Amino acid sequence: MKVDGREAKRSAIYLPVSAKFLIALIGAIAWMGFSIWAAGPWLADLKSYVGTAFAIFLVYGIAIIPGFMNAFMAISLVLDKRPPHRPLPVYPPISILIAAYNEEASIDETLVSIDQQKYPGELQVIVINDGSADGTAQVVRRALERYGWLSFVDLKKNGGKARALNIGFKEVLHDLVVTVDADSFLYRGALASIVERYHADPSNTRAVAGKILVRNSRQNWITRCQEWDYFHGISAVKRVQSLFQGTLVAQGAFSVYDRAALTEVGGWPECVGEDIVLTWALLNAGYRVGHCEDACLFTNVPSTLRQLVKQRQRWARGMTEAFVKHPRILFKMRLSTFFIHWNLLFPWLDLAFTIGFIPGIIFALFGYYWIVGPMTLALIPAAFALSFLMFSIERRMFKKTGLVVRKNIQGFFVYVLLYSLLLQPASVLGYLDELFRKPKAWGTK
């Protein structure tokens, strides 16, 4: 069989996933080595004020380890050349679970977006009303008259998202199960795309996470900077984790799961971070979790500082729950375990940033550069460079799917320069919530 020059060239430069991982790891280690050398004077100076142990805790937590992570991410993103998913000759039937709590204002639009998908296979949609105190149940009952694929489970008492999903799961008819948040809107072709990716991924894949984007981004500066977080940071992390065979969170907002695998791991666990704990259960069972970068769902994000902080507290708490429930995952010999160990460092990094970097900014304003000085300022161009790389990749995906990246310069600068000042302290609060066993409740995302 004749192979043209382009095909031959593509074959010649093909790199297996393990080689990409090794290249990214070597590059990140090299960058960390340079950072340690460059930070020598800073570390020596800081030791004289706070002692050796605390100085190492701060410098490595604020700059060295985050620099290693960013270098690994950047190299991995450059190397990520994922194969496209293609239309299927026959699309399998799917069941969609929507757990709803006080979603009177948005649940109807969510159902409209599902109908507009025109999914080319059989469709079953189950809305589980989790004891809503508003008119959610009445809105869904009216929708039953319009959609033949819709069914309704009306729970009279609120019991939490995991319980609602598990009750709805008992009504599932099909082998592929999709979860969609009740305040979301599926972009065109999202259901077909995520099912195509599921079938195109390696045979041991048992879940695929969709791409979450911000629906209410124009509301205020808080939602504008979250637009960049979802478009940039969260998407890039999922891309890299998926490249190395293990997306760590198949988020409940939009993901597809294998029904038999869900049954095997016991469904959704009763906890704050039910989606991350479920995902780790699948990884712990030896399965792969993927990511479909062009299966897009728009969702409403927190619009007040209080809501945003509470959300990130829950996310941090969910990660802690995952470690507690699945400690053996740390010893699984697979590429994705690298990211599990990576997550072990987050409490250190979040705490160092909260108790070191933020006070260091205040000290720097008064001329004391013990913590925040020239070395930390040098990280700002690196942050912008990584953001530009993420932007370039995501813009190509947007163009492919017919989406347009809107101008949001204010949100971008807030995201790059100030976002961590809010979110990393919030994460610390989340770790403390789990440590002191604070009550758990339904939350936003």
Secondary structure, 3 states (H helix, E strand, C coil): CCCCHHHHHHHHCCCCHHHHHHHHHHHHHHHHHHHHHHCHHHHHHHHHHHCHHHHHHHHHHHHHHHHHHHHHHHHHHHHCCCCCCCCCCCCCCEEEEEEECCCCCCHHHHHHHHHHCCCCCCEEEEEEEECCCCCHHHHHHHHHCCCCCEEEEEECCCCCHHHHHHHHHCCCCCCEEEEECCCEEECCCHHHHHHHHHHHCCCCEEEEEEEEEECCCCCCHHHHHHHHHHHHHHHHHHHHHHHCCCCCCCCCCEEEEEHHHHHHHCCCCCCCCHHHHHHHHHHHCCCEEEEEEEEEEEECCCCCHHHHHHHHHHHHHHHHHHHHHCHHHHHCCCCCHHHHHHHHCHHHHHHHHHHHHHHHHHHHHCCCCCCCCHHHHCHHHHHHHHHHHHHHHHHHHHHHHCCCCCCCHHHHHHHHHCHHHHHHHHHHHHHHHHHCCCCCCCCCC
